[in-house]
Amino acid sequence: IMPLMAAPMTSKWVGDALGREGIYDAHIALNGYPYLDSKEEFTHTTIAADVMRPRRYDPSLAVITQDSMTVEGVENLMSYTEHNGFPVVVSR
């Protein structure tokens, strides 16, 4: 039993010594894929209204606020907009 326990423990110690990220994390970084790691902390220095501007001739952006939107209003917004991605941001 001891040799069977020694091999996994040795491989774990060697893996921990080489780095904490897994092989898939290293592969993502090596290929330069865009990836937002859930373990990392990010400081938010800008608010969403500053970076979410429509292009010159596009309609204004639809904003869902916590205080003034009803469920019917949200359903109408989702059914009449052409895009299918809605960012969720923290209000200040």
N, CA, C and O of each residue as an XYZ file, in Angstrom:
368
protein
N       0.827     -1.196      0.000
C       0.000      0.000      0.000
C       0.863      1.249      0.000
O       0.491      2.247     -0.617
N       1.985      1.222      0.662
C       2.837      2.414      0.731
C       3.316      2.882     -0.641
O       3.283      4.085     -0.901
N       3.763      1.987     -1.538
C       4.157      2.487     -2.866
C       2.985      3.099     -3.634
O       3.170      4.052     -4.391
N       1.791      2.560     -3.443
C       0.626      3.119     -4.120
C       0.274      4.500     -3.580
O      -0.255      5.325     -4.325
N       0.545      4.771     -2.335
C       0.279      6.086     -1.752
C       1.396      7.073     -2.069
O       1.160      8.278     -2.153
N       2.611      6.564     -2.245
C       3.758      7.445     -2.479
C       3.692      8.109     -3.855
O       4.055      9.279     -3.985
N       3.246      7.401     -4.863
C       3.213      7.959     -6.216
C       2.237      9.131     -6.335
O       2.626     10.174     -6.861
N       0.989      9.014     -5.873
C       0.100     10.181     -5.981
C       0.548     11.364     -5.127
O       0.415     12.515     -5.542
N       1.077     11.086     -3.940
C       1.525     12.185     -3.079
C       2.723     12.906     -3.691
O       2.808     14.133     -3.636
N       3.644     12.148     -4.272
C       4.801     12.766     -4.912
C       4.366     13.608     -6.107
O       4.874     14.713     -6.300
N       3.437     13.103     -6.906
C       2.983     13.877     -8.065
C       2.228     15.130     -7.632
O       2.318     16.163     -8.297
N       1.484     15.055     -6.526
C       0.796     16.240     -6.023
C       1.797     17.277     -5.537
O       1.635     18.464     -5.819
N       2.818     16.857     -4.822
C       3.824     17.803     -4.325
C       4.573     18.461     -5.480
O       4.843     19.662     -5.442
N       4.909     17.684     -6.502
C       5.605     18.250     -7.661
C       4.693     19.234     -8.388
O       5.141     20.309     -8.788
N       3.425     18.883     -8.563
C       2.477     19.783     -9.212
C       2.280     21.071     -8.436
O       2.205     22.145     -9.033
N       2.194     20.982     -7.112
C       2.054     22.181     -6.280
C       3.303     23.050     -6.339
O       3.212     24.277     -6.285
N       4.463     22.420     -6.449
C       5.707     23.187     -6.520
C       5.832     23.921     -7.855
O       6.420     25.001     -7.909
N       5.292     23.354     -8.923
C       5.400     23.978    -10.242
C       4.424     25.130    -10.434
O       4.680     26.013    -11.253
N       3.330     25.148     -9.716
C       2.367     26.241     -9.855
C       0.999     25.817     -9.390
O       0.687     24.627     -9.342
N       0.188     26.785     -9.050
C      -1.145     26.498     -8.534
C      -2.194     26.366     -9.638
O      -3.221     25.723     -9.423
N      -1.971     26.944    -10.787
C      -2.987     26.863    -11.833
C      -2.941     25.498    -12.500
O      -1.898     24.847    -12.550
N      -4.077     25.084    -13.005
C      -4.176     23.787    -13.646
C      -3.667     23.823    -15.077
O      -3.299     24.877    -15.595
N      -3.652     22.669    -15.700
C      -3.143     22.567    -17.061
C      -4.061     23.307    -18.040
O      -3.586     23.861    -19.031
N      -5.357     23.320    -17.773
C      -6.283     24.001    -18.678
C      -6.154     25.520    -18.559
O      -6.273     26.234    -19.554
N      -5.911     26.010    -17.345
C      -5.671     27.446    -17.172
C      -4.409     27.874    -17.913
O      -4.384     28.929    -18.546
N      -3.367     27.058    -17.833
C      -2.126     27.366    -18.541
C      -2.339     27.327    -20.056
O      -1.770     28.142    -20.781
N      -3.144     26.397    -20.532
C      -3.421     26.285    -21.966
C      -4.205     27.496    -22.468
O      -3.944     27.988    -23.566
N      -5.158     27.978    -21.680
C      -5.927     29.172    -22.047
C      -5.005     30.379    -22.136
O      -5.087     31.160    -23.084
N      -4.125     30.532    -21.149
C      -3.191     31.661    -21.147
C      -2.196     31.552    -22.297
O      -1.852     32.560    -22.915
N      -1.736     30.352    -22.586
C      -0.764     30.143    -23.658
C      -1.350     30.506    -25.020
O      -0.657     31.085    -25.857
N      -2.608     30.172    -25.246
C      -3.254     30.478    -26.523
C      -3.816     31.887    -26.589
O      -4.241     32.330    -27.656
N      -3.827     32.592    -25.479
C      -4.313     33.965    -25.473
C      -5.818     34.090    -25.586
O      -6.322     35.107    -26.062
N      -6.547     33.060    -25.152
C      -8.007     33.116    -25.197
C      -8.518     34.109    -24.160
O      -7.945     34.215    -23.076
N      -9.579     34.833    -24.472
C     -10.157     35.729    -23.464
C     -10.854     34.899    -22.396
O     -11.727     34.087    -22.702
N     -10.473     35.102    -21.165
C     -11.009     34.306    -20.069
C     -11.073     35.160    -18.823
O     -10.087     35.802    -18.461
N     -12.211     35.178    -18.166
C     -12.398     35.930    -16.943
C     -12.422     34.936    -15.793
O     -13.403     34.218    -15.603
N     -11.349     34.898    -15.037
C     -11.211     33.930    -13.959
C     -12.065     34.336    -12.771
O     -11.997     35.477    -12.314
N     -12.862     33.414    -12.271
C     -13.741     33.726    -11.142
C     -12.977     33.822     -9.829
O     -13.500     34.356     -8.851
N     -11.759     33.319     -9.791
C     -10.977     33.360     -8.556
C     -10.241     34.680     -8.370
O      -9.781     34.978     -7.268
N     -10.124     35.463     -9.415
C      -9.377     36.713     -9.321
C     -10.278     37.848     -8.883
O     -11.467     37.872     -9.199
N      -9.706     38.783     -8.156
C     -10.432     39.966     -7.705
C     -10.164     41.114     -8.673
O      -9.027     41.326     -9.094
N     -11.205     41.846     -9.021
C     -11.081     42.984     -9.913
C     -11.646     44.213     -9.225
O     -12.678     44.142     -8.557
N     -10.974     45.325     -9.389
C     -11.505     46.571     -8.849
C     -12.205     47.310     -9.976
O     -11.657     47.469    -11.067
N     -13.398     47.751     -9.703
C     -14.190     48.459    -10.702
C     -13.955     49.954    -10.529
O     -14.372     50.548     -9.535
N     -13.288     50.552    -11.504
C     -12.967     51.975    -11.408
C     -13.894     52.839    -12.243
O     -13.907     54.060    -12.085
N     -14.669     52.230    -13.126
C     -15.600     52.998    -13.953
C     -17.012     52.475    -13.731
O     -17.208     51.348    -13.276
N     -17.976     53.298    -14.052
C     -19.352     52.831    -13.975
C     -19.827     52.453    -15.372
O     -19.257     52.892    -16.371
N     -20.864     51.642    -15.434
C     -21.320     51.094    -16.713
C     -21.777     52.178    -17.677
O     -21.593     52.043    -18.886
N     -22.362     53.237    -17.168
C     -22.852     54.306    -18.046
C     -21.717     54.987    -18.800
O     -21.938     55.544    -19.875
N     -20.506     54.950    -18.253
C     -19.371     55.584    -18.920
C     -18.863     54.776    -20.106
O     -18.344     55.352    -21.062
N     -18.998     53.467    -20.066
C     -18.430     52.634    -21.126
C     -19.477     52.077    -22.080
O     -19.121     51.589    -23.152
N     -20.732     52.133    -21.731
C     -21.794     51.589    -22.583
C     -22.450     52.710    -23.373
O     -23.520     53.195    -23.006
N     -21.823     53.105    -24.425
C     -22.357     54.156    -25.286
C     -22.707     53.543    -26.644
O     -21.929     52.754    -27.180
N     -23.868     53.896    -27.205
C     -24.206     53.367    -28.531
C     -23.376     54.051    -29.616
O     -22.809     55.124    -29.412
N     -23.323     53.400    -30.765
C     -22.664     54.036    -31.904
C     -23.467     55.243    -32.355
O     -24.596     55.444    -31.907
N     -22.904     56.027    -33.219
C     -23.474     57.332    -33.567
C     -24.933     57.261    -34.016
O     -25.744     58.048    -33.528
N     -25.299     56.365    -34.910
C     -26.653     56.347    -35.464
C     -27.507     55.207    -34.911
O     -28.605     54.965    -35.413
N     -27.035     54.520    -33.912
C     -27.818     53.453    -33.286
C     -28.801     54.040    -32.282
O     -28.589     55.140    -31.770
N     -29.877     53.310    -31.998
C     -30.806     53.804    -30.964
C     -30.134     53.790    -29.592
O     -29.136     53.099    -29.382
N     -30.684     54.544    -28.688
C     -30.085     54.611    -27.357
C     -30.186     53.259    -26.662
O     -31.053     52.444    -26.976
N     -29.300     53.044    -25.732
C     -29.269     51.773    -25.021
C     -30.454     51.654    -24.071
O     -30.858     52.623    -23.428
N     -30.994     50.460    -24.001
C     -32.090     50.200    -23.068
C     -31.498     49.863    -21.709
O     -30.581     49.049    -21.601
N     -32.022     50.486    -20.698
C     -31.508     50.294    -19.347
C     -32.632     49.776    -18.466
O     -33.735     50.323    -18.458
N     -32.344     48.731    -17.737
C     -33.302     48.189    -16.783
C     -32.848     48.619    -15.397
O     -31.749     48.279    -14.959
N     -33.686     49.355    -14.723
C     -33.336     49.784    -13.370
C     -34.145     48.993    -12.352
O     -35.242     48.513    -12.636
N     -33.592     48.876    -11.203
C     -34.219     48.097    -10.149
C     -35.492     48.768     -9.637
O     -36.427     48.085     -9.220
N     -35.532     50.070     -9.666
C     -36.640     50.794     -9.054
C     -37.838     50.993     -9.976
O     -38.977     50.980     -9.510
N     -37.604     51.176    -11.276
C     -38.702     51.633    -12.127
C     -39.173     50.628    -13.172
O     -40.062     50.963    -13.954
N     -38.627     49.418    -13.229
C     -39.030     48.451    -14.251
C     -39.991     47.420    -13.671
O     -39.837     46.970    -12.536
N     -40.987     47.057    -14.478
C     -41.891     45.971    -14.103
C     -41.496     44.721    -14.878
O     -40.695     44.786    -15.810
N     -42.054     43.597    -14.492
C     -41.767     42.349    -15.202
C     -42.258     42.446    -16.643
O     -41.596     41.953    -17.557
N     -43.393     43.066    -16.850
C     -43.919     43.246    -18.206
C     -42.986     44.115    -19.040
O     -42.773     43.840    -20.221
N     -42.432     45.152    -18.439
C     -41.490     46.008    -19.151
C     -40.225     45.270    -19.548
O     -39.698     45.483    -20.640
N     -39.735     44.405    -18.670
C     -38.540     43.614    -18.984
C     -38.847     42.622    -20.099
O     -38.035     42.445    -21.006
N     -40.003     41.977    -20.045
C     -40.388     41.037    -21.108
C     -40.521     41.743    -22.452
O     -40.088     41.207    -23.473
N     -41.110     42.932    -22.471
C     -41.219     43.699    -23.715
C     -39.848     44.073    -24.250
O     -39.602     43.986    -25.453
N     -38.966     44.484    -23.371
C     -37.613     44.847    -23.790
C     -36.897     43.657    -24.416
O     -36.249     43.802    -25.452
N     -37.006     42.494    -23.806
C     -36.332     41.304    -24.333
C     -36.938     40.828    -25.644
O     -36.225     40.285    -26.488
N     -38.228     41.017    -25.829
C     -38.846     40.534    -27.065
C     -38.650     41.495    -28.236
O     -38.692     41.061    -29.387
N     -38.440     42.772    -27.980
C     -38.335     43.751    -29.066
C     -36.911     44.185    -29.392
O     -36.710     44.921    -30.358
N     -35.932     43.759    -28.630
C     -34.552     44.110    -28.963
C     -33.957     43.048    -29.869
O     -34.381     41.893    -29.849
N     -32.975     43.443    -30.659
C     -32.373     42.528    -31.631
C     -31.210     41.734    -31.055
O     -30.820     40.716    -31.628
N     -30.658     42.168    -29.957
C     -29.512     41.453    -29.398
C     -29.973     40.491    -28.315
O     -31.096     40.587    -27.819
N     -29.096     39.561    -27.954
C     -29.484     38.560    -26.967
C     -28.553     38.538    -25.760
O     -28.563     37.571    -24.999
N     -27.767     39.563    -25.573
C     -26.887     39.629    -24.414
C     -27.214     40.841    -23.574
O     -27.205     41.969    -24.067
N     -27.496     40.616    -22.334
C     -27.848     41.701    -21.432
C     -26.872     41.696    -20.262
O     -26.907     40.773    -19.448
N     -26.006     42.692    -20.155
C     -25.053     42.702    -19.041
C     -25.750     43.029    -17.726
O     -26.695     43.818    -17.687
N     -25.279     42.422    -16.675
C     -25.780     42.701    -15.333
C     -24.697     43.480    -14.612
O     -23.569     43.006    -14.477
N     -25.032     44.665    -14.154
C     -24.048     45.514    -13.491
C     -24.549     45.887    -12.110
O     -25.747     45.838    -11.831
N     -23.622     46.258    -11.260
C     -23.953     46.677     -9.904
C     -24.194     48.173     -9.909
O     -23.362     48.936    -10.401
N     -25.313     48.596     -9.372
C     -25.631     50.024     -9.305
C     -24.914     50.654     -8.126
O     -24.647     50.003     -7.116
N     -24.611     51.930     -8.275
C     -23.989     52.653     -7.158
C     -25.003     53.479     -6.457
O     -24.679     54.164     -5.487
